[in-house]
Amino acid sequence: MTSLSINKMNIKNMIELNKVKNWVIKGLFATMSVMVVSGCSSFTGVVGSVGESLVSAGDGLQSALGSVEAVQVSENTFDLIERYNEPVMGFDSWAMRVKAKEVCHEGYIYQSRHAFKEGAFAKSHASCVEGESCRYALEWRIQCKKVPYEPFSLFGKT
C-alpha cells in the first residue's frame, strides 16, 4: 500500500468523523425540539432551558471529541489552536468556543481569528481526497474579560 493511498484513507476517515460529529449534534437538536413541542405550557421558557441543555450537551460532546490546544500568552490572553485536514470552511469552531469557556470562565473577547498553513489552501473536499494537502491550523487569540455569555436563541446570534 503506498503512502498516497494511506493518506487518502486517513483523509476519508477524517471527513467521515466530522460528518458523524455534525450528525450527532443535529440529532440531539432534533430530539430536544420534538420534546419541547410535544408538551410545553411556556414555550419561551422551555426553549431557553432546552437550548441551554443542547448547548451543554454539545459542549460536553465537543470537549470529548475536540482536540483544541490552549497556550497561555499572558495573564489573561490565550492562543487556541485546532488542526484540520479539510478545506477552510470558516473561522468559527464550536470546539474552540468550548475551550475558550474552559480557560476564560467569566467570558472572553477575540483579539484575532485566522487560519494558517504552508502553501495554498484547498478549495474543496474532493481535492483533499485526490491527494492535495488539506492540513491547516485555525488559531484564535482571546483575551479573558468579564463578558456575559449570549443566551441561547432559536434564531442565532443577535
C-alpha positions in Angstrom: 0.0 0.0 0.0 1.5 3.3 -1.0 1.8 6.4 1.2 -0.6 8.3 -1.1 -3.3 5.6 -0.7 -2.8 5.6 3.1 -3.2 9.4 3.1 -6.4 9.2 1.1 -7.8 6.7 3.6 -6.9 9.0 6.5 -8.5 12.0 4.8 -11.7 10.0 4.1 -11.7 8.9 7.8 -11.3 12.5 9.0 -14.2 13.6 6.7 -16.4 10.8 7.9 -15.6 11.7 11.6 -16.6 15.3 11.0 -19.9 14.1 9.4 -20.6 11.9 12.4 -20.0 14.8 14.8 -22.4 17.0 12.8 -25.0 14.2 12.6 -24.9 13.6 16.4 -25.3 17.3 17.2 -28.2 17.7 14.7 -29.8 14.5 16.2 -29.6 16.0 19.7 -31.2 19.2 18.5 -34.0 17.3 16.6 -34.8 15.1 19.6 -34.9 18.1 22.0 -37.0 20.1 19.6 -39.6 17.3 19.4 -39.7 17.1 23.2 -40.2 20.8 23.5 -43.1 20.9 21.0 -44.8 17.9 22.5 -45.6 19.2 25.9 -44.9 22.9 26.6 -47.0 25.4 28.5 -44.5 28.2 28.5 -42.8 27.9 25.1 -40.3 30.7 25.6 -39.1 29.4 29.0 -38.8 25.9 27.7 -37.0 26.8 24.6 -34.4 28.7 26.7 -33.9 25.7 29.1 -33.9 23.2 26.2 -31.4 25.5 24.4 -29.2 25.6 27.4 -29.4 21.8 27.6 -28.5 21.4 24.0 -25.5 23.8 24.4 -24.4 21.9 27.5 -24.7 18.5 25.7 -22.9 19.9 22.6 -20.1 21.4 24.8 -19.6 18.0 26.5 -19.5 16.2 23.2 -17.0 18.7 21.7 -14.7 18.6 24.8 -14.7 14.8 24.4 -14.1 14.7 20.7 -12.4 18.1 20.1 -8.6 18.5 20.1 -8.0 22.2 20.8 -4.7 23.2 22.2 -4.6 26.2 24.6 -1.4 28.2 25.1 -1.3 30.9 27.7 0.4 34.0 26.2 0.0 36.4 29.2 -2.1 36.5 32.4 -5.4 37.0 30.5 -4.5 36.1 26.9 -4.6 32.7 25.3 -3.9 31.2 21.9 -6.3 28.4 20.9 -5.2 26.2 18.1 -7.2 23.4 16.3 -5.8 21.4 13.5 -7.9 20.3 10.5 -7.4 18.2 7.4 -10.1 19.6 5.2 -10.7 22.9 3.2 -11.2 26.0 5.3 -14.9 26.4 5.9 -14.7 29.5 8.2 -13.1 30.8 11.3 -15.7 29.6 13.8 -15.4 26.4 15.8 -17.6 25.0 18.4 -14.7 23.1 20.0 -12.7 26.3 20.3 -15.7 28.1 21.9 -15.9 25.2 24.4 -12.1 25.5 25.2 -12.4 29.3 25.4 -15.2 28.9 28.0 -12.9 26.5 29.9 -9.9 28.9 30.1 -12.0 32.1 30.5 -14.8 31.3 32.9 -16.2 34.8 33.0 -16.1 35.5 29.3 -13.7 36.5 26.5 -13.2 38.7 23.5 -11.5 37.8 20.2 -8.2 39.6 19.5 -7.7 37.7 16.3 -9.0 34.6 14.4 -7.2 33.2 11.4 -6.2 30.0 9.5 -2.6 29.3 8.5 -0.6 26.7 6.6 2.4 26.4 4.3 1.3 26.7 0.7 -2.2 27.3 -0.7 -5.4 26.3 0.9 -7.5 23.5 -0.6 -10.7 24.6 -2.4 -12.9 21.5 -1.9 -13.2 18.2 -0.1 -12.7 16.4 -3.5 -9.2 17.9 -3.8 -8.3 16.6 -0.4 -9.3 13.0 -1.4 -7.3 13.4 -4.6 -4.1 13.9 -2.6 -3.8 17.6 -2.2 -2.5 18.6 1.3 -5.5 20.0 3.2 -3.9 20.3 6.6 -4.2 23.7 8.3 -4.5 25.2 11.7 -7.2 27.5 12.9 -5.9 29.9 15.6 -7.8 32.3 17.9 -6.2 34.7 20.2 -8.6 35.5 23.0 -8.5 37.8 26.0 -10.3 36.9 29.1 -12.7 39.6 30.2 -15.9 39.7 32.2 -18.3 39.4 29.3 -21.8 37.9 29.6 -22.4 34.8 27.5 -25.1 35.3 24.9 -28.3 33.3 25.8 -29.4 30.5 23.5 -31.7 31.6 20.7 -33.5 29.6 18.0 -32.7 32.5 15.6 -29.0 32.5 16.0 -26.8 35.3 17.4 -28.4 38.7 17.9 
